[in-house]
Amino acid sequence: MTMTTTTGIGMIPAPAQITALQQVREYPAVSLLLSTNPAAELTRADALRMEGLAAEAVQRLRSELQPAVADPVIGRLHRLIDQARHGPTGLGLAVYASAGTGALIRLPIGVRDRTVVDPTFATRDLIRALHRTPRHLVLTLNTGHARLLEAAADTLLPALTSAFPMSADPRAASRSRGRADRPTRETLTSDFYRQVDAALGVYLRLHPAPLVLVGDERAAAAFKRLSVNCQRLAGTVTGNLTATPTAKLTTRIRTVLDGYLHRRQDEALALLQQRTAAGRVTSGMPAAWQAARTRRPEMLVVDDSLYYPARLSDDGDTLTPATDIDHPDVIDDAVDELIELVLARGGWIAFTTPGVLVDHQGVALVTRR
């Protein structure tokens, strides 16, 4: 199965693609993770670092495996490296190669450079990309016009719905002229906003996502007063920006999303504190791993900087930290495996800035009752 992905700069992997990569179980599965400089083509310096990471993988495969097993993986890896060398780059690059699977994914976030050879692919940075640059909706509006945009990272595209763009009916005001009970301009504007909100609600039910509202202060305030679909409002970008090219909106929208993500971290930490008081939190990698296998996980909170090479017991229940990371028996980063386990068992993931989880040894698992 080849899943080579050549997403453009700033794109993020699709959840279905991450799931497919997480389902791969075959040794060797090679993962190369590399921070890159955004450019139309991979820079020479980045290419040299990528080739160095690939050389580490090839050396390990050659030393551990017979040529009949190593060669198909090495061949696929070299083809992906060549493809990456000639394509555009974002802030990070992920290369995945096994005998049956290959994927090249350009990321909108930086990563820690590393080579991983395990029975599974290292997908942690893909999940981080989804967490740090979540898909969101952008609604731009003024008193007479509204657009709805689908957004991920710095990409803004019109939402796939015939309801938008939406314009107020200019005949409504003219039809009311001369009537004693004619509606005011404010009433007509409110009616238009209700139509926009109804269409937005339909779209959100089918495609739930955080929302960023773009409009001048008066329009944004009026819409929020009457809207019934702002439960996941990430924030507001003020200004009369309805006619502004979408590319110019991204910087201001990114600032709003950064604030939203910080609030999500705060919400996760508040939930962690609440569950700690209730005795439903397990801290540290070995304990969190065992709890994730034997209990129902609700949330896993992980320090962004935590990496944990480890050995897994024969029964799969016990993790033991390891320092000989290149040994075939060692999982290069058990945090990846724990994240996948929690997701597979119905929990959700929250990443935190380095140092926040020092009292939990960098990782805490919240379990359900």
ZAMARGU-4260 file (C-alpha; in steps of 0.2 Angstrom, whole numbers, plus 5000, padded with zeros to 4 digits):
<rodrens>
0) 5000/5000/5000 | 5007/5017/4994 | 5000/5032/5002 | 5013/5045/4996 | 5006/5062/5000
5) 5013/5078/4993 | 5003/5091/5002 | 5008/5109/4999 | 5016/5121/5011 | 5006/5124/5027
10) 4995/5109/5024 | 4991/5096/5038 | 4988/5077/5036 | 4970/5071/5035 | 4964/5061/5050
15) 4960/5046/5039 | 4978/5046/5033 | 4985/5046/5051 | 4973/5032/5056 | 4979/5022/5041
20) 4998/5025/5045 | 4994/5020/5063 | 4987/5003/5058 | 5003/4998/5049 | 5011/4984/5059
25) 5027/4977/5050 | 5045/4977/5055 | 5054/4987/5049 | 5044/5003/5048 | 5055/5018/5045
30) 5050/5035/5050 | 5061/5051/5046 | 5055/5067/5055 | 5064/5083/5050 | 5062/5102/5053
35) 5063/5111/5037 | 5063/5129/5030 | 5047/5134/5020 | 5053/5136/5002 | 5047/5131/4985
40) 5060/5117/4985 | 5069/5108/4999 | 5084/5118/5003 | 5102/5111/5001 | 5105/5111/5020
45) 5088/5103/5024 | 5092/5090/5010 | 5108/5086/5018 | 5100/5083/5035 | 5087/5072/5027
50) 5100/5062/5019 | 5109/5060/5035 | 5093/5053/5044 | 5090/5041/5029 | 5108/5035/5030
55) 5105/5031/5049 | 5090/5021/5044 | 5099/5012/5030 | 5114/5007/5041 | 5103/5000/5054
60) 5093/4990/5042 | 5108/4983/5034 | 5115/4978/5051 | 5100/4970/5057 | 5091/4962/5042
65) 5095/4950/5028 | 5095/4960/5011 | 5079/4951/5005 | 5070/4960/5020 | 5079/4976/5020
70) 5081/4980/5002 | 5062/4983/4998 | 5061/4996/5012 | 5077/5004/5008 | 5071/5006/4989
75) 5055/5014/4995 | 5064/5025/5007 | 5076/5031/4993 | 5061/5035/4981 | 5052/5045/4994
80) 5068/5055/4998 | 5070/5059/4980 | 5053/5065/4979 | 5055/5076/4995 | 5070/5083/4988
85) 5061/5091/4973 | 5045/5097/4981 | 5040/5112/4992 | 5042/5112/5010 | 5033/5119/5026
90) 5040/5119/5043 | 5042/5100/5045 | 5043/5084/5034 | 5038/5066/5038 | 5044/5051/5028
95) 5037/5034/5031 | 5043/5018/5022 | 5040/5000/5025 | 5039/4985/5013 | 5021/4988/5010
100) 5018/5007/5014 | 5026/5023/5009 | 5020/5041/5013 | 5028/5058/5012 | 5019/5072/5022
105) 5024/5090/5023 | 5019/5098/5040 | 5015/5116/5046 | 5024/5113/5062 | 5043/5110/5067
110) 5048/5093/5073 | 5063/5085/5082 | 5074/5078/5069 | 5075/5059/5071 | 5076/5042/5063
115) 5064/5029/5070 | 5064/5010/5065 | 5050/5001/5074 | 5036/4989/5070 | 5025/5004/5069
120) 5027/5022/5061 | 5030/5037/5072 | 5014/5047/5070 | 5015/5058/5085 | 5020/5074/5075
125) 5005/5071/5064 | 4994/5071/5079 | 5003/5087/5085 | 5000/5095/5068 | 4981/5092/5069
130) 4981/5098/5087 | 4992/5114/5084 | 4984/5119/5068 | 4966/5112/5069 | 4954/5113/5055
135) 4942/5128/5058 | 4929/5138/5050 | 4930/5156/5046 | 4914/5166/5044 | 4916/5184/5037
140) 4901/5196/5037 | 4895/5213/5036 | 4877/5220/5036 | 4874/5213/5018 | 4886/5199/5014
145) 4893/5183/5022 | 4906/5171/5017 | 4910/5154/5025 | 4928/5147/5023 | 4936/5130/5027
150) 4953/5133/5035 | 4968/5122/5040 | 4985/5130/5044 | 4986/5145/5032 | 4975/5138/5019
155) 4957/5146/5017 | 4945/5138/5004 | 4927/5142/5001 | 4916/5130/5011 | 4908/5117/5000
160) 4890/5122/5002 | 4878/5131/4991 | 4872/5142/5005 | 4887/5153/5005 | 4892/5166/5000
165) 4876/5174/5006 | 4869/5191/5002 | 4855/5201/5010 | 4839/5203/4999 | 4840/5221/4993
170) 4822/5220/4988 | 4817/5218/5007 | 4820/5236/5011 | 4812/5243/4995 | 4796/5232/4998
175) 4795/5240/5015 | 4795/5258/5009 | 4779/5267/5012 | 4773/5254/5025 | 4768/5261/5042
180) 4775/5246/5050 | 4790/5244/5039 | 4805/5236/5047 | 4820/5246/5053 | 4837/5244/5045
185) 4842/5235/5061 | 4828/5223/5060 | 4833/5219/5042 | 4851/5216/5047 | 4846/5205/5061
190) 4835/5195/5049 | 4849/5193/5038 | 4861/5187/5052 | 4848/5175/5057 | 4848/5167/5040
195) 4867/5167/5040 | 4866/5158/5057 | 4854/5145/5052 | 4864/5141/5037 | 4880/5140/5048
200) 4871/5129/5060 | 4867/5116/5046 | 4885/5116/5040 | 4892/5114/5058 | 4881/5099/5061
205) 4888/5091/5046 | 4906/5098/5048 | 4909/5102/5067 | 4924/5113/5069 | 4930/5129/5079
210) 4924/5145/5072 | 4933/5161/5069 | 4921/5176/5066 | 4928/5191/5054 | 4919/5207/5054
215) 4918/5225/5061 | 4915/5227/5079 | 4897/5231/5077 | 4893/5217/5065 | 4902/5204/5075
220) 4894/5209/5091 | 4876/5209/5083 | 4879/5192/5076 | 4885/5185/5092 | 4870/5191/5102
225) 4858/5182/5091 | 4868/5167/5085 | 4864/5150/5092 | 4880/5142/5084 | 4894/5151/5093
230) 4897/5137/5106 | 4915/5134/5098 | 4919/5152/5094 | 4938/5152/5094 | 4938/5171/5093
235) 4934/5187/5082 | 4945/5196/5070 | 4938/5214/5070 | 4938/5225/5054 | 4928/5227/5039
240) 4937/5213/5030 | 4923/5204/5020 | 4931/5210/5004 | 4949/5206/5009 | 4958/5193/4999
245) 4958/5177/5010 | 4977/5176/5010 | 4978/5192/5020 | 4967/5186/5033 | 4978/5171/5039
250) 4990/5181/5050 | 4976/5188/5060 | 4966/5172/5061 | 4982/5163/5067 | 4983/5175/5081
255) 4965/5171/5086 | 4968/5152/5085 | 4984/5153/5095 | 4974/5160/5109 | 4961/5147/5107
260) 4974/5133/5108 | 4981/5141/5124 | 4963/5140/5131 | 4962/5122/5126 | 4978/5118/5136
265) 4971/5128/5151 | 4955/5118/5149 | 4964/5101/5148 | 4975/5106/5164 | 4959/5111/5173
270) 4951/5094/5169 | 4967/5086/5175 | 4967/5095/5191 | 4948/5090/5194 | 4951/5072/5190
275) 4966/5071/5201 | 4956/5076/5216 | 4944/5062/5211 | 4958/5050/5210 | 4956/5046/5191
280) 4974/5052/5186 | 4989/5041/5183 | 5006/5049/5180 | 5022/5044/5172 | 5025/5033/5157
285) 5025/5015/5165 | 5009/5018/5175 | 5000/5028/5161 | 5004/5014/5149 | 4997/5000/5160
290) 4982/5011/5165 | 4978/5014/5146 | 4978/4995/5143 | 4967/4990/5158 | 4956/5005/5161
295) 4945/5016/5150 | 4955/5032/5145 | 4946/5049/5145 | 4961/5061/5141 | 4980/5059/5139
300) 4990/5075/5143 | 5008/5075/5136 | 5022/5087/5137 | 5027/5092/5120 | 5046/5088/5123
305) 5044/5071/5131 | 5052/5056/5122 | 5053/5039/5131 | 5063/5025/5123 | 5057/5009/5132
310) 5056/4990/5131 | 5039/4982/5132 | 5036/4966/5142 | 5030/4950/5133 | 5012/4952/5140
315) 5012/4970/5133 | 5008/4978/5150 | 5024/4984/5157 | 5036/4998/5150 | 5054/4999/5155
320) 5064/5014/5151 | 5079/5010/5139 | 5095/5020/5135 | 5101/5008/5120 | 5089/5016/5108
325) 5096/5008/5093 | 5093/4990/5099 | 5080/4981/5089 | 5070/4977/5105 | 5068/4995/5110
330) 5053/5006/5106 | 5061/5022/5100 | 5048/5033/5108 | 5034/5024/5118 | 5025/5041/5119
335) 5019/5038/5101 | 5013/5020/5106 | 5004/5027/5121 | 4995/5041/5111 | 4989/5028/5098
340) 4983/5016/5112 | 4973/5030/5120 | 4965/5036/5103 | 4961/5018/5099 | 4952/5016/5116
345) 4942/5032/5114 | 4952/5045/5123 | 4957/5062/5117 | 4975/5070/5117 | 4981/5086/5124
350) 4998/5093/5122 | 5006/5105/5134 | 5021/5117/5133 | 5037/5110/5140 | 5038/5110/5159
355) 5020/5111/5163 | 5018/5093/5168 | 5033/5092/5179 | 5023/5085/5193 | 5017/5071/5182
360) 5034/5066/5175 | 5028/5073/5158 | 5013/5063/5155 | 4996/5060/5164 | 4982/5049/5159
365) 4964/5053/5165 | 4953/5038/5166 | 4934/5037/5165 | 4924/5030/5180
</rodrens>
